[in-house]
């Protein structure tokens, strides 16, 4: 067993004989440990507990937190500094004078003037050897580590534990390889998402962003900064649906009956699409082609096919389809999609307004689907997502216009359970996750239950922004998708405060812990929690209020 106490010579001890070249005197004073074991991804260090306690009173907050879980340390070796993150701590004696810690390597830089860190780069080119001294990372070092280069970036907050070191996301890497924002309810996830979107819009006022908002939260945040759509003004033509989406809306049966109904629908839908002038000249018309057709033509085709039958008992599938179509035509809840006014060929105008082409200084579309009937919400999201992807594919010969698609409550649309409803939206979002970046389509997923997300989709996200997660399954799921070097950060996810996050992946130079900036009140989403203690002290006007609510309720108005 090595002499633990002998591993820490005094600062004034000039006879240091460690394997590495001694650091300058200023940095020597910060030394509080020694490397005792090296592995491929990190090392094990031995820390002097007394030195650690002395550092806790240092005025530099970065130095004061040295040695704690999630903090950074640096190792001096061959005129270079290796930077690592502390993953865990273990006491080896009753007095706490000796502590063992595991660290994960982050990157390396040159040893600058006065022992400072300079020219920091992610990853390491050489490993230290046992006996190398461990030093505290100063606030100046952090500024050098997190200093943004000349790549386009957005600043989202301050790096913990500093007050002045800015945390930034590299926009091209963030969007080019997808990203996910994860956090339990009440951690400030919606406000943080709005902050990131506002920063992107400020950087790229002519961008193209489509955000699916299931709760109607973000309209308040982007009023005046983006275009807002809901059931009152969305006007999504039903004929934009492909055959699979038609089946999800129109078919009500399962098993063998569903296949029979689908065969009839495919034949009649093709006939209805073929009657439109837009189909002229198309030699290979398919049921998936977004050709306008009238519901009357579809009903007529179904009636004609039914009239060709010999036995009345075979009419049941046709009657099921006719009944469902009549229901959609007459139910006012579906008028935003199945109105007779939507027969005209408005595809070009619809794509232009939803994708912000041109943006005219309002680069984001907020599509509020909170008023959409629950049975077709997944179809509406599927149509929007597929339009984004299909437009990117068919515009490859044009000047590229990348589109960012953001899905709030993403676990609704891409669930881990493959047997759930809404398979069309699941398929298109999985395809965007796997292939979107080739065509200039970026995917942003926001969810409070990452363990309920399809694992393949989350693993395609190059940048993970993780806020506090209270559920053990969620924590384990996120850790499994993170790179090895971020393990020390991930262990503190349950201990994060509101509006704090861990960012790992392509969008940052190294994993960072960030406290988000405050957002102006008029730019915040309408997602604040009700104050029961205050609201339950108020009374008055209940009768009139209930009357207004019941009236809106009955008319299905909002």
C-alpha positions as CSV (number, residue, x, y, z in Angstrom):
1,X,0.0,0.0,0.0
2,X,1.4,3.4,-1.0
3,X,2.1,6.0,1.6
4,X,-1.1,8.2,1.4
5,X,0.2,11.1,3.5
6,X,3.5,11.1,1.7
7,X,1.7,11.7,-1.6
8,X,1.0,15.3,-0.8
9,X,4.3,17.3,-0.3
10,X,4.0,20.7,1.2
11,X,3.9,23.7,-1.1
12,X,7.3,24.9,0.2
13,X,8.8,21.5,-0.4
14,X,11.2,22.0,-3.3
15,X,12.1,18.3,-3.5
16,X,9.0,17.2,-5.4
17,X,10.0,14.2,-7.5
18,X,6.7,13.3,-9.2
19,X,6.7,11.8,-12.7
20,X,5.3,15.0,-14.2
21,X,7.0,18.4,-14.5
22,X,5.9,20.5,-11.5
23,X,3.3,23.2,-12.2
24,X,4.1,26.8,-11.5
25,X,4.0,28.0,-7.9
26,X,0.6,29.7,-8.3
27,X,-0.9,26.5,-9.5
28,X,1.0,24.4,-7.0
29,X,-0.9,26.1,-4.2
30,X,-4.1,24.8,-5.6
31,X,-2.9,21.2,-5.7
32,X,-5.1,19.0,-3.5
33,X,-4.7,15.5,-4.9
34,X,-2.7,12.9,-6.8
35,X,-3.5,10.4,-9.6
36,X,-3.3,6.8,-8.4
37,X,-4.9,4.9,-11.2
38,X,-5.5,5.4,-15.0
39,X,-8.2,3.9,-17.2
40,X,-9.2,4.6,-20.8
41,X,-12.0,7.1,-20.1
42,X,-10.8,8.5,-16.8
43,X,-8.7,8.1,-13.7
44,X,-8.9,7.5,-9.9
45,X,-7.4,10.3,-7.8
46,X,-6.5,10.6,-4.1
47,X,-7.6,13.8,-2.5
48,X,-6.3,15.5,0.7
49,X,-9.5,16.2,2.6
50,X,-7.9,19.0,4.6
51,X,-6.9,20.8,1.4
52,X,-10.4,20.3,0.1
53,X,-12.0,21.9,3.1
54,X,-9.6,24.9,2.9
55,X,-10.5,25.5,-0.8
56,X,-14.2,25.6,0.2
57,X,-13.7,29.2,1.5
58,X,-12.0,30.4,-1.7
59,X,-13.7,33.5,-3.2
60,X,-13.6,32.0,-6.6
61,X,-16.8,29.8,-6.7
62,X,-15.2,27.4,-9.2
63,X,-12.2,26.8,-6.9
64,X,-14.5,26.5,-3.8
65,X,-16.5,23.7,-5.4
66,X,-13.4,21.8,-6.5
67,X,-13.5,18.1,-5.7
68,X,-17.3,18.0,-5.4
69,X,-19.3,15.6,-7.6
70,X,-19.9,17.2,-11.0
71,X,-17.0,19.8,-10.5
72,X,-14.0,20.1,-12.8
73,X,-10.3,19.4,-11.9
74,X,-7.2,19.7,-13.9
75,X,-4.1,17.5,-14.1
76,X,-0.7,19.0,-15.1
77,X,1.4,16.7,-17.3
78,X,4.0,17.4,-20.0
79,X,3.4,21.1,-20.1
80,X,-0.3,20.5,-20.7
81,X,-3.5,20.6,-18.5
82,X,-5.9,17.6,-18.7
83,X,-9.4,18.6,-17.6
84,X,-11.7,16.0,-16.0
85,X,-15.1,15.8,-14.2
86,X,-15.5,14.3,-10.7
87,X,-17.9,11.4,-10.8
88,X,-17.9,10.2,-7.2
89,X,-16.2,10.5,-3.8
90,X,-15.3,7.9,-1.2
91,X,-13.7,8.5,2.3
92,X,-10.9,6.1,3.2
93,X,-10.2,7.1,6.8
94,X,-12.4,8.0,9.8
95,X,-11.1,11.6,9.9
96,X,-11.9,12.3,6.3
97,X,-8.4,13.4,5.6
98,X,-8.1,11.0,2.6
99,X,-10.7,10.8,-0.1
100,X,-10.8,8.6,-3.3
101,X,-12.5,10.0,-6.4
102,X,-13.2,8.7,-9.9
103,X,-12.9,11.3,-12.7
104,X,-13.8,11.3,-16.4
105,X,-11.6,13.1,-18.9
106,X,-13.2,16.0,-20.9
107,X,-10.3,17.6,-22.8
108,X,-6.9,19.2,-22.7
109,X,-5.2,22.5,-23.2
110,X,-1.8,24.2,-23.0
111,X,-0.2,25.4,-19.7
112,X,-0.3,29.2,-20.2
113,X,1.3,32.0,-18.3
114,X,0.9,31.7,-14.5
115,X,-0.3,28.1,-14.8
116,X,-3.5,29.1,-16.6
117,X,-5.4,26.9,-19.0
118,X,-5.0,27.9,-22.7
119,X,-6.2,26.6,-26.1
120,X,-8.6,24.1,-24.6
121,X,-9.9,21.3,-26.9
122,X,-12.3,18.5,-26.4
123,X,-10.8,15.0,-26.1
124,X,-7.2,14.1,-25.0
125,X,-4.1,13.2,-27.0
126,X,-2.1,11.6,-24.2
127,X,-2.8,10.0,-20.8
128,X,-1.2,11.1,-17.5
129,X,0.6,8.6,-15.3
130,X,0.2,7.8,-11.6
131,X,1.7,10.5,-9.4
132,X,0.5,13.5,-11.4
133,X,-0.8,16.3,-9.2
134,X,-4.5,17.3,-9.3
135,X,-5.4,21.0,-9.1
136,X,-8.5,23.2,-8.9
137,X,-10.0,24.7,-12.1
138,X,-10.4,28.4,-11.7
139,X,-13.0,30.8,-13.0
140,X,-10.5,32.0,-15.5
141,X,-9.9,28.4,-16.7
142,X,-13.7,28.0,-17.1
143,X,-13.9,31.1,-19.2
144,X,-11.2,29.7,-21.5
145,X,-12.9,26.3,-21.7
146,X,-16.4,27.6,-22.5
147,X,-15.3,30.5,-24.6
148,X,-17.2,30.3,-27.9
149,X,-15.3,30.2,-31.1
150,X,-16.4,32.0,-34.3
151,X,-19.1,29.4,-35.1
152,X,-22.7,30.8,-34.9
153,X,-24.1,30.2,-31.4
154,X,-26.8,31.3,-29.0
155,X,-26.2,32.1,-25.3
156,X,-28.8,30.5,-23.0
157,X,-27.4,31.1,-19.5
158,X,-24.5,31.0,-17.1
159,X,-22.2,28.1,-16.5
160,X,-22.5,26.7,-12.9
161,X,-21.0,27.7,-10.5
162,X,-19.9,30.9,-12.0
163,X,-21.9,34.2,-12.4
164,X,-20.2,35.5,-15.5
165,X,-19.2,32.6,-17.7
166,X,-21.8,32.2,-20.5
167,X,-23.1,28.9,-21.6
168,X,-23.7,28.7,-25.4
169,X,-25.1,26.2,-27.9
170,X,-23.6,26.0,-31.4
171,X,-26.6,26.4,-33.6
172,X,-25.5,24.4,-36.7
173,X,-24.4,21.4,-34.6
174,X,-27.5,21.7,-32.4
175,X,-30.0,21.7,-35.3
176,X,-28.0,19.7,-37.8
177,X,-28.1,16.5,-35.6
178,X,-31.4,17.0,-33.7
179,X,-31.8,17.8,-30.0
180,X,-34.0,16.8,-27.1
181,X,-35.1,18.9,-24.1
182,X,-36.0,16.7,-21.1
183,X,-37.3,17.6,-17.7
184,X,-40.0,16.7,-15.1
185,X,-43.1,18.8,-14.8
186,X,-42.5,22.0,-12.9
187,X,-38.8,22.3,-13.6
188,X,-39.2,25.2,-16.0
189,X,-39.1,23.1,-19.2
190,X,-41.6,25.2,-21.2
191,X,-40.0,28.5,-20.3
192,X,-36.5,27.1,-21.2
193,X,-37.9,25.8,-24.5
194,X,-39.3,29.3,-25.2
195,X,-35.9,30.9,-24.3
196,X,-34.0,28.6,-26.7
197,X,-36.6,29.3,-29.5
198,X,-36.4,33.1,-29.0
199,X,-32.6,33.0,-29.1
200,X,-32.7,31.0,-32.4
201,X,-35.3,33.4,-33.9
202,X,-33.1,36.4,-32.9
203,X,-30.1,34.8,-34.6
204,X,-32.0,33.7,-37.7
205,X,-35.0,36.1,-38.3
206,X,-35.5,34.5,-41.7
207,X,-35.5,30.9,-40.4
208,X,-38.2,28.2,-40.7
209,X,-39.5,26.7,-37.5
210,X,-42.7,24.7,-37.0
211,X,-43.7,24.0,-33.4
212,X,-46.5,21.6,-32.4
213,X,-48.1,22.9,-29.2
214,X,-50.5,20.4,-27.5
215,X,-51.5,22.6,-24.6
216,X,-51.8,26.1,-26.1
217,X,-48.9,27.3,-24.0
218,X,-46.6,28.9,-26.5
219,X,-49.0,31.3,-28.3
220,X,-48.5,33.8,-25.4
221,X,-44.7,33.5,-25.7
222,X,-44.5,34.2,-29.5
223,X,-47.3,36.7,-29.9
224,X,-45.8,39.3,-32.3
225,X,-42.7,37.2,-32.9
226,X,-44.2,34.4,-34.9
227,X,-47.4,33.2,-36.6
228,X,-50.0,31.5,-34.4
229,X,-52.3,28.8,-35.8
230,X,-55.2,26.9,-34.1
231,X,-58.5,25.3,-35.2
232,X,-59.9,28.7,-36.0
233,X,-57.3,29.6,-38.7
234,X,-55.3,26.5,-39.5
235,X,-57.4,25.4,-42.5
236,X,-55.6,22.1,-43.1
237,X,-57.0,20.4,-46.2
238,X,-58.1,16.8,-45.6
239,X,-56.8,15.8,-49.0
240,X,-53.2,16.4,-47.9
241,X,-53.5,13.1,-45.9
242,X,-51.8,10.1,-47.4
243,X,-53.5,6.7,-47.5
244,X,-52.3,5.5,-44.0
245,X,-53.6,8.7,-42.4
246,X,-56.9,8.4,-44.2
247,X,-57.2,4.9,-42.7
248,X,-56.6,6.2,-39.2
249,X,-59.4,8.8,-39.6
250,X,-62.0,6.9,-41.6
251,X,-61.7,3.2,-40.6
252,X,-63.4,2.1,-37.4
253,X,-62.9,-1.6,-37.5
254,X,-60.1,-4.0,-36.6
255,X,-58.7,-7.3,-37.9
256,X,-60.0,-8.8,-41.2
257,X,-62.8,-6.2,-41.4
258,X,-60.3,-3.4,-41.3
259,X,-58.3,-4.8,-44.2
260,X,-61.5,-5.2,-46.3
261,X,-62.5,-1.6,-45.5
262,X,-59.0,-0.4,-46.4
263,X,-59.1,-2.1,-49.8
264,X,-62.4,-0.4,-50.6
265,X,-61.2,3.0,-49.4
266,X,-58.0,2.7,-51.5
267,X,-60.0,2.0,-54.7
268,X,-62.5,4.7,-54.1
269,X,-59.9,7.3,-53.0
270,X,-58.0,6.8,-56.2
271,X,-61.1,7.3,-58.3
272,X,-61.9,10.5,-56.4
273,X,-58.4,12.0,-56.7
274,X,-58.4,11.1,-60.4
275,X,-61.4,13.4,-61.1
276,X,-59.5,16.5,-60.2
277,X,-57.9,18.7,-62.9
278,X,-54.6,18.5,-61.0
279,X,-54.4,14.8,-61.8
280,X,-54.4,15.4,-65.5
281,X,-51.1,14.3,-67.1
282,X,-50.1,12.2,-64.1
283,X,-49.6,8.7,-65.6
284,X,-49.0,6.9,-62.3
285,X,-51.5,8.4,-59.9
286,X,-51.3,6.9,-56.4
287,X,-53.6,7.2,-53.3
288,X,-50.8,9.0,-51.5
289,X,-50.5,11.8,-54.0
290,X,-51.7,15.1,-52.4
291,X,-54.3,15.7,-55.2
292,X,-57.4,17.6,-54.1
293,X,-60.7,15.8,-54.2
294,X,-64.2,16.4,-52.8
295,X,-65.8,14.3,-50.1
296,X,-68.9,14.2,-52.5
297,X,-66.8,12.5,-55.1
298,X,-65.4,10.0,-52.6
299,X,-69.0,9.2,-51.4
300,X,-70.1,8.9,-55.0
301,X,-67.3,6.4,-55.7
302,X,-68.3,4.4,-52.7
303,X,-71.9,4.4,-53.7
304,X,-71.1,3.3,-57.3
305,X,-68.8,0.5,-56.0
306,X,-71.6,-0.6,-53.6
307,X,-74.1,-0.7,-56.5
308,X,-72.0,-3.2,-58.4
309,X,-72.5,-5.8,-55.7
310,X,-74.8,-8.8,-56.1
311,X,-75.7,-9.5,-52.5
312,X,-76.9,-6.9,-50.0
313,X,-74.9,-8.6,-47.1
314,X,-71.7,-7.2,-48.7
315,X,-72.7,-3.6,-48.3
316,X,-71.6,-3.3,-44.6
317,X,-68.0,-2.0,-45.3
318,X,-69.3,0.6,-47.7
319,X,-72.0,1.8,-45.3
320,X,-69.4,2.1,-42.5
321,X,-67.2,4.3,-44.7
322,X,-70.2,6.5,-45.8
323,X,-71.4,6.9,-42.2
324,X,-67.9,8.0,-41.0
325,X,-67.5,10.5,-43.9
326,X,-70.9,12.0,-43.2
327,X,-70.0,12.3,-39.5
328,X,-66.8,14.2,-40.4
329,X,-68.7,16.5,-42.8
330,X,-71.4,17.5,-40.3
331,X,-69.4,17.7,-37.0
332,X,-68.3,21.3,-36.5
333,X,-65.2,20.1,-34.4
334,X,-63.7,18.8,-37.6
335,X,-64.4,21.8,-39.8
336,X,-60.8,23.1,-39.6
337,X,-59.9,20.1,-41.7
338,X,-63.0,18.7,-43.4
339,X,-64.8,21.9,-44.4
340,X,-66.1,22.1,-48.0
341,X,-64.2,25.4,-48.3
342,X,-60.9,23.4,-48.3
343,X,-61.4,21.6,-51.7
344,X,-59.5,24.2,-53.7
345,X,-55.8,23.5,-54.5
346,X,-54.4,25.5,-51.6
347,X,-51.3,23.3,-51.0
348,X,-48.8,25.9,-52.1
349,X,-50.3,28.6,-49.9
350,X,-50.6,26.3,-46.9
351,X,-46.9,25.2,-47.1
352,X,-45.8,28.8,-47.4
353,X,-47.7,30.0,-44.3
354,X,-46.8,27.0,-42.1
355,X,-43.2,26.8,-43.1
356,X,-42.7,30.6,-43.1
357,X,-41.6,30.8,-46.7
358,X,-40.7,33.7,-46.7
359,X,-40.4,34.3,-42.9
360,X,-40.9,38.1,-43.1
361,X,-39.2,38.5,-39.7
362,X,-41.5,35.9,-38.0
363,X,-39.6,32.6,-38.4
364,X,-41.7,30.4,-36.1
365,X,-45.1,28.9,-36.6
366,X,-46.9,27.8,-33.4
367,X,-49.5,25.2,-34.3
368,X,-51.8,24.9,-31.3
369,X,-53.5,21.5,-31.4
370,X,-55.2,21.8,-28.0
371,X,-58.6,22.4,-29.7
372,X,-58.3,19.5,-32.1
373,X,-60.5,16.5,-31.3
374,X,-58.4,13.9,-29.5
375,X,-59.1,11.1,-32.0
376,X,-57.4,13.0,-34.8
377,X,-54.6,14.9,-33.0
378,X,-52.0,12.3,-34.0
379,X,-53.2,12.5,-37.6
380,X,-52.8,16.3,-37.7
381,X,-49.3,16.1,-36.2
382,X,-48.5,13.3,-38.7
383,X,-49.6,15.5,-41.7
384,X,-47.6,18.4,-40.5
385,X,-44.5,16.3,-39.9
386,X,-44.8,14.5,-43.2
387,X,-45.2,17.7,-45.1
388,X,-42.0,19.0,-43.6
389,X,-40.1,15.8,-44.6
390,X,-41.7,15.4,-48.0
391,X,-41.1,19.1,-48.9
392,X,-37.5,18.6,-48.0
393,X,-37.2,15.5,-50.2
394,X,-39.0,17.0,-53.3
395,X,-37.1,20.3,-53.0
396,X,-33.6,18.8,-53.3
397,X,-33.0,20.5,-56.6
398,X,-33.9,23.9,-55.3
399,X,-32.0,26.3,-53.0
400,X,-32.2,24.5,-49.6
401,X,-34.5,25.9,-46.9
402,X,-33.9,23.8,-43.8
403,X,-36.9,23.4,-41.5
404,X,-36.9,22.8,-37.7
405,X,-39.8,20.7,-36.4
406,X,-40.3,20.9,-32.6
407,X,-42.7,18.4,-30.9
408,X,-43.8,19.3,-27.4
409,X,-45.0,16.2,-25.3
410,X,-43.1,14.1,-27.8
411,X,-43.8,10.8,-25.9
412,X,-47.4,11.1,-27.1
413,X,-46.4,10.8,-30.7
414,X,-43.4,8.5,-30.6
415,X,-44.2,6.2,-27.7
416,X,-42.0,3.2,-26.6
417,X,-45.2,1.1,-26.9
418,X,-45.4,0.1,-30.5
419,X,-48.9,-1.2,-30.2
420,X,-50.5,2.1,-29.4
421,X,-52.6,4.2,-31.8
422,X,-51.2,6.8,-34.1
423,X,-48.7,4.7,-36.1
424,X,-48.5,7.2,-39.0
425,X,-47.1,10.0,-36.8
426,X,-44.7,7.5,-35.1
427,X,-43.4,6.3,-38.5
428,X,-42.7,9.8,-39.9
429,X,-41.1,11.1,-36.7
430,X,-38.8,8.1,-36.6
431,X,-37.9,8.6,-40.2
432,X,-37.1,12.3,-39.6
433,X,-34.9,11.3,-36.6
434,X,-33.0,8.8,-38.8
435,X,-32.8,10.5,-42.2
436,X,-33.9,14.2,-41.7
437,X,-30.5,15.7,-41.4
438,X,-29.7,14.5,-45.0
439,X,-32.5,16.6,-46.3
440,X,-32.2,19.6,-44.1
441,X,-35.0,18.7,-41.6
442,X,-34.1,19.2,-37.9
443,X,-36.1,17.6,-35.1
444,X,-36.5,19.0,-31.6
445,X,-38.1,16.8,-29.0
446,X,-39.5,18.1,-25.7
447,X,-40.8,15.6,-23.1
448,X,-41.2,15.1,-19.4
449,X,-41.1,11.3,-19.7
450,X,-38.1,10.3,-21.8
451,X,-38.5,6.6,-20.7
452,X,-41.8,6.6,-22.6
453,X,-40.1,7.8,-25.8
454,X,-39.0,5.3,-28.4
455,X,-35.4,4.6,-27.6
456,X,-34.3,4.8,-31.3
457,X,-35.6,8.3,-31.6
458,X,-33.9,9.7,-28.5
459,X,-30.6,8.0,-29.5
460,X,-30.7,10.0,-32.8
461,X,-30.6,13.3,-30.9
462,X,-27.1,14.7,-31.1
463,X,-27.6,17.1,-28.2
464,X,-29.4,16.3,-24.9
465,X,-30.5,19.2,-22.7
466,X,-31.5,17.4,-19.4
467,X,-33.3,19.3,-16.6
468,X,-34.3,17.7,-13.3
469,X,-35.8,14.3,-13.7
470,X,-37.5,12.8,-10.6
471,X,-38.3,9.4,-12.0
472,X,-35.6,6.7,-11.6
473,X,-36.5,5.1,-15.0
474,X,-36.2,8.5,-16.8
475,X,-32.8,9.1,-15.2
476,X,-31.5,5.7,-16.2
477,X,-32.9,6.1,-19.7
478,X,-31.2,9.4,-20.2
479,X,-27.9,8.1,-18.8
480,X,-27.9,5.3,-21.3
481,X,-28.1,7.7,-24.2
482,X,-25.3,10.0,-23.0
483,X,-21.6,9.8,-23.9
484,X,-19.2,8.2,-21.3
485,X,-17.5,11.4,-20.4
486,X,-20.7,13.0,-19.2
487,X,-21.4,10.5,-16.4
488,X,-20.2,12.8,-13.7
489,X,-22.7,15.4,-14.8
490,X,-25.6,13.0,-15.2
491,X,-25.3,11.9,-11.6
492,X,-26.5,15.4,-10.5
493,X,-29.6,15.4,-12.6
494,X,-31.9,14.6,-9.6
495,X,-30.3,17.5,-7.7
496,X,-30.7,20.2,-10.3
497,X,-32.7,23.3,-9.4
498,X,-35.5,24.7,-11.5
499,X,-34.3,26.4,-14.7
500,X,-31.0,24.5,-14.5
501,X,-29.8,21.9,-17.0
502,X,-27.0,19.6,-18.1
503,X,-26.1,19.9,-21.8
504,X,-24.2,17.1,-23.5
505,X,-23.5,16.3,-27.1
506,X,-22.7,18.0,-30.4
507,X,-24.2,21.4,-29.5
508,X,-21.6,22.2,-26.8
509,X,-17.8,22.0,-26.8
510,X,-17.9,19.9,-23.6
511,X,-20.7,18.8,-21.2
512,X,-21.8,21.8,-19.2
513,X,-24.2,22.6,-16.3
514,X,-26.1,25.8,-17.1
515,X,-28.5,28.1,-15.2
516,X,-31.0,29.4,-17.8
517,X,-31.4,33.2,-18.3
518,X,-34.5,34.8,-17.0
519,X,-37.1,35.4,-19.8
520,X,-39.2,38.6,-20.1
521,X,-42.7,38.1,-18.9
522,X,-44.3,38.8,-22.3
523,X,-42.1,36.1,-23.8
524,X,-42.9,33.4,-21.3
525,X,-45.4,30.6,-22.2
526,X,-48.7,30.4,-20.4
527,X,-47.6,27.4,-18.3
528,X,-47.3,28.8,-14.7
529,X,-48.7,26.7,-11.9
530,X,-51.9,27.9,-10.2
531,X,-51.4,29.4,-6.7
532,X,-53.9,27.5,-4.7
533,X,-53.2,29.5,-1.5
534,X,-54.1,32.7,-3.2
535,X,-56.8,31.6,-5.6
536,X,-58.8,29.8,-3.0
537,X,-59.2,33.0,-1.0
538,X,-61.1,34.7,-3.9
539,X,-64.8,34.5,-4.4
540,X,-67.6,36.2,-6.3
541,X,-69.3,36.1,-9.8
542,X,-69.4,32.2,-9.8
543,X,-72.9,31.9,-11.2
544,X,-72.2,34.1,-14.3
545,X,-68.8,32.4,-14.7
546,X,-70.4,28.9,-14.8
547,X,-73.0,30.1,-17.3
548,X,-70.3,31.4,-19.7
549,X,-68.3,28.2,-19.3
550,X,-71.3,26.0,-20.0
551,X,-72.1,28.0,-23.1
552,X,-68.6,27.6,-24.5
553,X,-68.6,23.9,-23.5
554,X,-71.8,23.2,-25.3
555,X,-70.8,25.0,-28.5
556,X,-67.3,23.4,-28.3
557,X,-65.9,27.0,-28.6
558,X,-62.9,28.2,-26.8
